[in-house]
Structure formats: structure tokens, C-alpha cells
Amino acid sequence: MQPRRIARELALLGVNQLPATAAKLSEKQLEDLLLAAIRALSEETHETLSTAAAEIQRSDRLLHESDPLLLADSDPKEEGGSRSVTLRLHQAQRHLQRLEITLKEAKVPNPNALRGEVLELIQQVQVALSNAGQALEHLEQRLHSVRHILDEVVQLSQRAVNRVGVALSMPELLYIAQSQEVRAYALQLLTALRTHKEAIDARLQKALVGWQLQRVGRIERDILRLAVVEMEILASSPVKVAINEAVELAKKYGDPEAAAFVNGVLRRVVDSQMETHRGRDPSLPGSGSGG
């Protein structure tokens, strides 16, 4: 894992604990915020594993629920079982064979009797085929239910696997988070954000179309702020890197639409920066650099 990536994550977890007041925080206070962020990561590991276990248990329960639907096929009398459908189709086939024999052995001098017998056999065939059709519909409903259950099992299992993968990466993340390089960069991000928060928010508000910054979700808002810190205040990362890293954080901590939203806003921030490239924006001390 890259130290700066972990530092960004720690900073993101620490931003929420920054006090609303106090223009400047002491280094000790910032260190305490980082320690709290590290503890939060540790707790997230345990929670992730617990959630994965719960999803596996639900998958197992759903599979057990699908058993009666599948076992119904083994009972010839069970409505909707595949053997039930086969038996009904064989019944219709036998009626058709009887109809064929009757027509071959028909005695022309007695057409009325032949007509009545043929009509009766045709009616029997129609009833048998109708029953077979109904049985097929029941079978299709059963298969649809089983398919729905299996789809949910696959989704739950995949989520559980993903959660376990995330949890397995946590020990390394926690270990690297203790390094001086990671903590120093996280402190840099938090300090710059605390110092220039108003200017950063003004920059982001200009890039928002039809939105108010304060109505944006907290996680997405903090991710955007930290990205602007990296791109324009510290100029510590290339624009493309800062945006990509912000998008990855949004994927991990935001809702399904967060990544696209963060990407779009930051692109507009960059476009705005390029438009004013000839003259520096006085609201940001590092504006115009860091590309």
C-alpha cells in the first residue's frame, strides 16, 4: 500500500473530528485525531468481518429455503414438478395415439359414431395438453423462485468475499498507518484544510452545479475538500492523481453514486482553475499550481 493513500484515508477519517471552531489546532490535538482514526479503522475491520459472516449465514439459509422448490420435482403428483409435467405430456401423447388408431380402424358406414369418438378423443387430448400447460407454468414459477434465490445467494456471497478481502488488507493498513511518513502527510492535509477551509469551500461551491455544498453528503464533502488541498494548496500531488485517489475514497466510503459525483465536481474545479490560469485566484494561496 502507498503511504500517501493511507494518509489520505486517515485524514478523511479525522476530518469529521475536527472542531467547528479553533482556527489552529495544536500538533498534539491533530495527533489525537489520527489515533482516533486508526482506532476507527480497527473497529471497521471487526465490523466488516461480522457483516461478511452474516451474509454467508443468510446465503446458507436461502439455499435451504430453495430445497423444497427443487425437491418437488421428485414427486410425480406434485403440481409444478418436472416429472408432473412429463406425465401429463405422456398422457396427452397416449390420447393422440388412441385417436390415430381410431381413425385408421374407422368403419366408413358408421360416420356418426366415428365422429363422436373422434371428438371425444380430441377433447381428451385438449384437456391433457391444457393440464400439461398448467403444470409447465407451475414449474416455470418454481424455477423462477429458485433462480431468484440463487441470484441473491451469489450477490450475498460476492459481497461477503469482498468484505473479507477488505478486512484482510486492514492489518497492513493499520501497520503502515503508524509510520512517521503517513502520519506527517495526514497531519499536513488536516492542517491545510483547517487553515484554508473557507477558501476551499468557496472554490468547491463555484464548481457545484445546482447544489449547495452544505447539502452534499459529509463524506463526499470531506473527500472533495481534501482533494482541493492536495491539488491547489499543498500542490503535493498531480491533478490526475489527486482526482483518482479521491474517486477511490468515494467508492470505498460513499454511496454508489458518490464516485461519479466526486469526479465530476473535481473536473469542474480543474476546468475553473485552467480558465483563471493567467491570473492567480487570491482566495487560494496555492491556486494555479500543482498540475
C-alpha positions in Angstrom: 0.0 0.0 0.0 1.2 3.5 -0.8 1.8 5.6 2.3 0.1 8.7 0.9 -3.0 6.7 0.1 -3.3 5.6 3.7 -2.6 9.1 4.9 -5.5 10.4 2.8 -7.7 7.8 4.4 -6.6 8.7 7.9 -7.1 12.4 7.1 -10.6 11.6 5.8 -11.5 9.7 9.0 -10.0 12.5 11.1 -11.8 15.4 9.3 -15.1 14.6 10.9 -13.5 15.0 14.4 -12.1 18.5 13.7 -13.8 21.1 15.9 -16.0 23.6 14.2 -14.1 26.4 15.9 -10.5 27.0 16.7 -8.6 28.4 13.7 -5.5 26.5 14.6 -5.1 23.1 16.3 -2.0 22.1 18.2 0.1 19.2 16.9 -1.0 17.2 19.9 -4.6 17.6 19.1 -4.0 16.6 15.5 -2.1 13.5 16.7 -5.0 12.6 18.8 -7.3 12.8 15.8 -5.1 10.5 13.9 -5.0 8.0 16.7 -8.8 8.1 16.8 -8.9 7.5 13.0 -6.6 4.5 13.4 -8.9 3.1 16.1 -11.8 3.6 13.8 -10.1 1.6 11.1 -9.5 -1.3 13.6 -13.2 -1.2 14.6 -14.2 -1.2 10.9 -12.1 -4.4 10.4 -14.1 -6.3 13.0 -17.4 -4.9 11.7 -16.5 -5.9 8.2 -15.8 -9.5 9.2 -19.0 -9.6 11.2 -21.1 -8.4 8.3 -19.4 -10.9 5.9 -20.2 -13.7 8.3 -23.9 -12.6 8.5 -24.1 -12.5 4.7 -22.7 -16.1 4.5 -25.3 -17.2 7.0 -28.1 -15.6 5.0 -26.8 -17.3 1.9 -26.9 -20.7 3.6 -30.4 -20.0 4.9 -31.6 -19.1 1.4 -30.2 -22.2 -0.1 -32.1 -24.3 2.5 -35.2 -22.4 1.5 -34.7 -23.4 -2.1 -34.6 -27.1 -1.3 -38.4 -27.7 -1.2 -38.8 -26.0 -4.5 -36.2 -28.3 -6.1 -37.3 -31.5 -4.3 -40.9 -31.0 -5.5 -39.7 -32.3 -8.9 -39.2 -35.7 -7.4 -42.9 -36.2 -6.6 -44.9 -37.2 -9.7 -48.2 -35.9 -8.1 -46.7 -32.6 -7.0 -48.2 -29.7 -9.1 -45.4 -28.0 -10.9 -42.8 -30.7 -10.6 -40.9 -31.5 -13.8 -42.0 -35.2 -13.5 -45.6 -34.0 -13.2 -45.2 -32.1 -16.5 -43.7 -35.2 -18.2 -46.5 -37.5 -17.0 -49.2 -35.0 -18.3 -47.4 -34.8 -21.7 -47.3 -38.6 -21.9 -51.0 -38.7 -21.1 -51.7 -36.3 -24.0 -49.5 -38.5 -26.2 -51.5 -41.6 -25.4 -54.7 -39.9 -26.2 -53.2 -38.9 -29.6 -52.1 -42.4 -30.3 -55.7 -43.7 -29.5 -57.0 -41.1 -31.9 -54.7 -42.2 -34.6 -55.7 -45.9 -34.1 -59.4 -45.0 -34.1 -59.0 -43.1 -37.4 -57.1 -46.0 -39.0 -59.6 -48.6 -38.0 -62.6 -46.4 -38.7 -65.6 -48.1 -40.4 -67.0 -45.6 -43.0 -70.6 -47.0 -42.9 -71.0 -45.6 -39.4 -69.7 -41.9 -39.7 -71.7 -40.5 -36.8 -70.2 -43.0 -34.3 -66.7 -42.3 -35.7 -67.3 -38.5 -35.5 -68.5 -38.8 -31.8 -65.5 -41.0 -30.9 -63.0 -38.7 -32.6 -64.5 -35.6 -30.9 -64.3 -37.3 -27.6 -60.6 -38.2 -28.1 -59.8 -34.7 -29.3 -61.4 -33.2 -26.2 -59.4 -35.6 -24.0 -56.2 -34.5 -25.9 -57.1 -30.9 -25.3 -57.7 -31.4 -21.6 -54.4 -33.3 -21.3 -52.5 -30.6 -23.1 -54.1 -27.9 -21.0 -53.1 -29.8 -17.8 -49.6 -30.1 -19.1 -49.5 -26.4 -19.9 -50.6 -25.5 -16.4 -48.0 -27.9 -15.0 -45.4 -26.1 -17.1 -46.5 -22.8 -15.7 -46.1 -24.0 -12.2 -42.7 -25.5 -13.0 -41.6 -22.1 -14.5 -42.8 -20.3 -11.4 -40.8 -22.7 -9.2 -37.7 -22.3 -11.4 -38.1 -18.5 -11.3 -38.2 -18.6 -7.5 -35.2 -20.8 -7.3 -33.3 -18.6 -9.8 -34.2 -15.5 -7.8 -32.9 -17.2 -4.6 -29.7 -18.4 -6.3 -29.1 -14.9 -7.7 -29.4 -13.4 -4.2 -27.1 -16.1 -2.8 -24.5 -15.2 -5.4 -24.7 -11.5 -4.6 -24.5 -12.0 -0.9 -21.6 -14.4 -1.3 -19.7 -11.9 -3.5 -20.3 -9.1 -1.0 -19.0 -11.3 1.7 -15.9 -12.2 -0.3 -15.3 -8.5 -1.0 -15.7 -7.6 2.7 -13.2 -10.3 3.7 -10.8 -9.0 1.1 -11.0 -5.5 2.6 -10.7 -6.9 6.1 -7.5 -8.9 5.1 -5.9 -5.6 3.9 -6.6 -3.8 7.2 -3.7 -5.2 9.3 -1.2 -3.9 6.7 -3.1 -0.6 6.5 -3.0 -0.3 10.3 0.7 -1.2 10.4 1.6 1.4 7.8 -0.6 4.0 9.4 1.8 4.1 12.3 4.7 5.2 10.2 6.0 8.7 10.5 5.7 9.4 6.8 2.0 8.5 6.8 1.2 10.5 9.9 3.2 13.5 8.7 1.3 13.7 5.4 -2.1 13.2 7.2 -1.2 16.0 9.6 -0.3 18.2 6.6 -3.7 17.6 5.0 -5.6 18.2 8.1 -3.7 21.4 9.0 -4.1 22.8 5.5 -7.8 22.0 5.5 -8.3 23.6 8.9 -6.4 26.8 7.8 -8.0 27.3 4.4 -11.4 25.7 4.9 -13.4 28.8 3.9 -11.4 29.3 0.7 -11.7 25.7 -0.2 -15.4 25.7 0.3 -15.7 28.8 -1.9 -13.8 27.0 -4.6 -16.0 24.0 -4.4 -19.2 26.0 -4.4 -18.2 27.6 -7.7 -17.8 24.1 -9.2 -21.1 22.8 -8.0 -24.0 23.0 -10.5 -27.4 23.2 -8.9 -26.1 22.1 -5.5 -25.2 23.8 -2.2 -22.0 22.5 -0.7 -23.6 22.1 2.7 -26.3 19.8 1.2 -23.7 17.4 -0.1 -23.1 14.3 2.0 -20.5 14.7 4.7 -18.2 12.0 3.3 -18.3 13.3 -0.2 -17.8 16.9 1.0 -14.7 16.0 3.0 -13.3 14.0 0.1 -13.7 17.0 -2.2 -12.0 19.3 0.4 -9.0 17.1 0.8 -8.6 16.7 -2.9 -8.6 20.5 -3.3 -6.0 20.7 -0.5 -3.7 18.3 -2.5 -4.3 19.9 -5.9 -4.2 23.6 -5.1 -3.0 24.4 -1.6 -0.2 21.9 -0.9 0.2 21.2 -4.6 1.6 17.9 -3.4 0.0 15.6 -6.0 -0.6 15.9 -9.7 -4.2 16.8 -10.6 -4.9 13.4 -12.2 -3.6 11.5 -9.1 -5.5 13.7 -6.6 -8.7 13.1 -8.5 -8.2 9.4 -8.9 -7.4 9.0 -5.3 -10.5 11.0 -4.3 -12.7 8.8 -6.5 -11.3 5.7 -4.9 -12.1 7.1 -1.4 -15.6 7.8 -2.6 -16.0 4.3 -3.9 -15.0 2.9 -0.5 -16.8 5.3 1.8 -19.6 6.8 -0.2 -22.8 5.6 -1.7 -22.9 4.1 -5.3 -23.2 7.5 -7.0 -20.5 9.2 -4.9 -17.5 8.3 -7.1 -19.1 9.8 -10.3 -20.2 12.9 -8.3 -16.8 13.5 -6.8 -15.1 13.0 -10.2 -17.4 15.5 -11.9 -17.0 18.2 -9.3 -13.2 17.9 -9.2 -13.1 18.1 -13.0 -15.0 21.3 -12.9 -12.7 22.6 -10.2 -9.7 21.9 -12.5 -11.5 23.5 -15.5 -12.2 26.6 -13.5 -8.5 26.7 -12.4 -7.4 26.5 -16.1 -9.7 29.3 -17.1 -8.1 31.6 -14.5 -4.6 30.2 -15.1 -3.3 33.5 -16.4 -4.1 35.3 -13.1 -3.9 33.8 -9.7 -7.0 33.4 -7.6 -6.4 35.4 -4.4 -8.7 33.1 -2.4 -6.3 30.2 -2.5 -2.6 30.6 -1.7 -1.6 27.7 -4.0 -4.1 28.3 -6.8 -2.7 27.7 -10.3 0.0 25.2 -9.2 0.1 21.5 -8.7 -0.9 20.4 -12.1 
